[in-house]
């Protein structure tokens, strides 16, 4: 096994090596925590160019009614809502933020995509949308009862810092609901050559590919100790945790 100067983004191990490639990017596996990740990460400039015209925003816009419905179901399962605050991290066009508002939350959505935020403001004017990152929001000291974060963490170069910032904006007894693709799902092939054919493997859009073990380790490193994974028929990790 070859060593690399880039540590595993979850457990910081150097003992990882290339197991596949796709779209011109090498995919490494960490034997210590099980994470699959792009190595090396694209440069900030490459990522900025990629997201300057993010193709998924149009797809999300075409399915916004069904996405609001799904988000409502997820958020409703988290418990009491009236008078409480909800933060949708990586809100994109705002469908989960609006779902929270419709359930009685005072709902805020944040995203670094300014164009998406402006569109969300027009579509859902009763919600509070802000073009800021979670680290910038955390610096302001604001706190929320419920955090919703769906299909975001797999895009990030520093997932541990991301989770620590989320934890810092949660109120005591606050709840976090998060989803990300599950590369360890029973429905997926076990051989890496077949697994990377799955459409979720699409670097440089997705940089990190979690299973229950790797995501559980990351949450514990970030200070979350009561981490529960909900069963999913689809290859999606659904995490509910609180502080």
Legacy VTK file of the C-alpha trace (Angstrom):
# vtk DataFile Version 3.0
C-alpha trace
ASCII
DATASET POLYDATA
POINTS 243 float
0.000 0.000 0.000
1.361 3.398 -0.929
1.493 6.312 1.470
0.371 9.834 0.698
1.056 13.290 2.038
-2.714 13.958 2.202
-4.298 12.469 5.310
-7.678 10.755 5.299
-10.290 13.521 5.759
-12.060 11.476 8.473
-9.482 9.645 10.588
-6.288 11.395 9.426
-4.619 8.108 8.501
-1.860 8.229 5.892
-2.363 4.557 5.034
-4.659 4.927 2.053
-4.160 4.135 -1.610
-5.825 4.376 -5.003
-8.486 1.742 -5.669
-10.194 3.199 -8.750
-10.448 6.243 -10.983
-13.293 8.167 -12.590
-13.577 11.349 -14.649
-9.801 11.704 -14.489
-9.696 11.630 -10.670
-8.157 8.964 -8.445
-10.363 7.438 -5.757
-8.585 6.354 -2.567
-9.800 4.063 0.188
-8.794 4.433 3.825
-8.423 0.961 5.396
-8.670 2.412 8.900
-12.120 4.032 8.669
-13.443 2.855 5.292
-13.836 6.284 3.686
-13.554 6.542 -0.085
-12.389 9.951 -1.281
-10.962 11.823 -4.247
-7.190 12.172 -4.088
-5.871 14.731 -4.394
-8.739 17.145 -3.878
-9.329 19.604 -6.718
-7.900 23.064 -6.194
-10.157 25.842 -4.842
-10.126 27.359 -8.332
-11.296 24.125 -9.933
-14.119 23.767 -7.429
-15.146 27.394 -7.856
-15.321 26.950 -11.630
-17.368 23.776 -11.247
-19.956 25.340 -8.932
-20.191 28.679 -10.740
-22.968 27.165 -12.843
-24.056 24.210 -10.754
-26.080 21.904 -12.988
-28.082 20.395 -10.125
-29.897 23.657 -9.367
-32.043 23.293 -12.493
-32.764 19.642 -11.681
-33.821 20.631 -8.172
-36.040 23.361 -9.555
-37.814 20.869 -11.806
-38.627 18.628 -8.816
-39.273 21.195 -6.139
-42.812 20.054 -5.208
-41.718 16.477 -4.583
-38.643 17.661 -2.676
-40.772 19.841 -0.374
-43.010 16.844 0.288
-40.054 14.593 1.141
-38.452 17.227 3.368
-41.751 17.783 5.213
-41.924 14.066 6.008
-38.341 14.022 7.288
-38.676 17.179 9.372
-42.034 16.153 10.833
-40.406 12.961 12.162
-38.027 15.055 14.292
-40.759 16.126 16.710
-42.236 19.396 17.972
-41.967 22.367 15.602
-44.246 25.267 16.562
-42.267 28.282 17.733
-38.957 26.526 17.226
-36.148 27.465 14.855
-34.849 25.431 11.931
-31.659 25.931 9.941
-31.360 24.346 6.492
-27.618 24.073 5.747
-26.891 24.026 2.023
-30.457 25.045 1.242
-29.993 25.469 -2.528
-33.417 26.586 -3.844
-35.006 26.460 -0.396
-37.420 23.554 -0.581
-36.467 22.072 2.816
-36.500 25.530 4.390
-40.010 26.062 3.082
-41.008 22.595 4.296
-39.870 23.549 7.790
-41.727 26.863 7.667
-44.925 25.125 6.557
-44.646 22.868 9.623
-44.468 25.808 12.007
-40.731 26.434 12.320
-39.113 29.831 12.038
-37.031 28.658 9.112
-33.655 29.906 7.885
-31.740 28.598 4.884
-28.070 29.217 4.120
-26.030 28.461 1.012
-22.834 29.815 -0.527
-24.508 29.802 -3.951
-25.765 33.399 -4.099
-27.849 32.830 -7.216
-29.691 29.914 -5.611
-30.329 31.975 -2.480
-31.798 34.835 -4.503
-34.110 32.417 -6.303
-35.157 30.897 -2.982
-36.009 34.350 -1.624
-38.344 34.947 -4.556
-39.965 31.511 -4.363
-40.421 31.418 -0.579
-40.527 34.995 0.775
-41.735 33.939 4.235
-38.439 32.150 4.927
-35.129 33.741 5.894
-32.444 32.991 3.303
-28.808 34.076 3.614
-25.850 33.653 1.224
-23.380 32.588 3.920
-21.376 29.505 4.907
-21.907 27.568 8.115
-18.554 28.747 9.498
-19.514 32.387 8.918
-22.886 31.818 10.585
-21.221 30.089 13.539
-19.049 33.131 14.164
-22.186 35.190 14.777
-23.259 33.103 17.770
-26.802 32.417 16.527
-28.275 29.057 17.582
-31.106 26.853 16.308
-33.327 24.066 17.643
-33.241 21.894 14.531
-30.618 21.559 11.806
-31.463 20.007 8.438
-28.594 19.165 6.084
-29.211 16.953 3.062
-26.617 15.876 0.476
-24.011 18.475 1.413
-21.169 16.898 3.373
-19.977 14.735 0.460
-19.027 17.918 -1.422
-16.666 19.281 1.235
-12.885 19.306 1.662
-13.077 19.639 5.469
-16.042 17.611 6.766
-14.832 17.638 10.376
-14.738 21.428 10.574
-18.160 21.495 8.914
-19.685 19.257 11.599
-18.007 21.196 14.404
-19.532 24.413 13.044
-22.956 22.784 12.829
-22.644 21.636 16.438
-21.720 25.171 17.509
-24.996 26.606 16.126
-27.192 23.983 17.816
-29.076 24.836 20.989
-28.857 22.500 23.968
-31.034 19.479 23.190
-31.019 20.558 19.554
-31.484 17.962 16.800
-29.522 17.449 13.590
-30.860 15.483 10.615
-28.321 14.776 7.859
-28.215 12.677 4.697
-25.402 11.637 2.371
-24.960 8.768 -0.117
-24.179 5.377 1.472
-21.443 3.461 -0.357
-21.869 0.569 2.073
-25.558 0.042 1.344
-26.670 -3.570 0.924
-28.086 -2.859 -2.540
-24.750 -1.749 -4.016
-21.965 -3.936 -5.470
-19.066 -4.702 -3.148
-16.348 -4.743 -5.791
-14.922 -1.262 -6.211
-14.799 -1.484 -10.004
-18.558 -1.957 -10.107
-19.273 0.394 -7.216
-17.699 3.417 -8.920
-20.045 2.914 -11.869
-22.825 4.117 -9.549
-23.910 7.569 -10.686
-23.213 9.028 -7.241
-19.505 8.659 -8.001
-19.095 11.861 -9.962
-15.913 13.741 -9.105
-15.258 16.609 -8.699
-18.854 17.164 -7.527
-18.647 14.537 -4.784
-15.308 14.382 -2.982
-16.201 12.045 -0.096
-18.023 8.700 -0.084
-19.148 7.507 3.346
-20.462 4.322 4.895
-21.871 3.981 8.419
-18.458 3.335 9.963
-16.654 6.323 8.440
-19.512 8.754 9.026
-19.966 7.521 12.590
-16.274 8.106 13.316
-16.508 11.611 11.888
-19.518 12.511 14.025
-17.807 11.293 17.183
-14.672 13.290 16.357
-16.886 16.366 16.000
-18.309 15.855 19.487
-21.588 14.071 18.720
-22.078 11.001 20.906
-25.694 9.938 20.396
-25.609 9.155 16.674
-28.439 7.108 15.159
-28.686 5.815 11.591
-32.195 5.385 10.218
-32.864 2.421 7.944
-33.141 3.327 4.266
-34.219 1.182 1.339
-32.226 3.505 -0.901
-28.412 3.905 -0.700
-28.631 6.931 1.578
-27.237 7.429 5.069
-29.814 9.151 7.294
-28.374 10.401 10.564
-30.231 11.831 13.547
-28.203 13.155 16.445
-28.521 15.688 19.243
-26.467 17.551 21.826
LINES 1 244
243 0 1 2 3 4 5 6 7 8 9 10 11 12 13 14 15 16 17 18 19 20 21 22 23 24 25 26 27 28 29 30 31 32 33 34 35 36 37 38 39 40 41 42 43 44 45 46 47 48 49 50 51 52 53 54 55 56 57 58 59 60 61 62 63 64 65 66 67 68 69 70 71 72 73 74 75 76 77 78 79 80 81 82 83 84 85 86 87 88 89 90 91 92 93 94 95 96 97 98 99 100 101 102 103 104 105 106 107 108 109 110 111 112 113 114 115 116 117 118 119 120 121 122 123 124 125 126 127 128 129 130 131 132 133 134 135 136 137 138 139 140 141 142 143 144 145 146 147 148 149 150 151 152 153 154 155 156 157 158 159 160 161 162 163 164 165 166 167 168 169 170 171 172 173 174 175 176 177 178 179 180 181 182 183 184 185 186 187 188 189 190 191 192 193 194 195 196 197 198 199 200 201 202 203 204 205 206 207 208 209 210 211 212 213 214 215 216 217 218 219 220 221 222 223 224 225 226 227 228 229 230 231 232 233 234 235 236 237 238 239 240 241 242
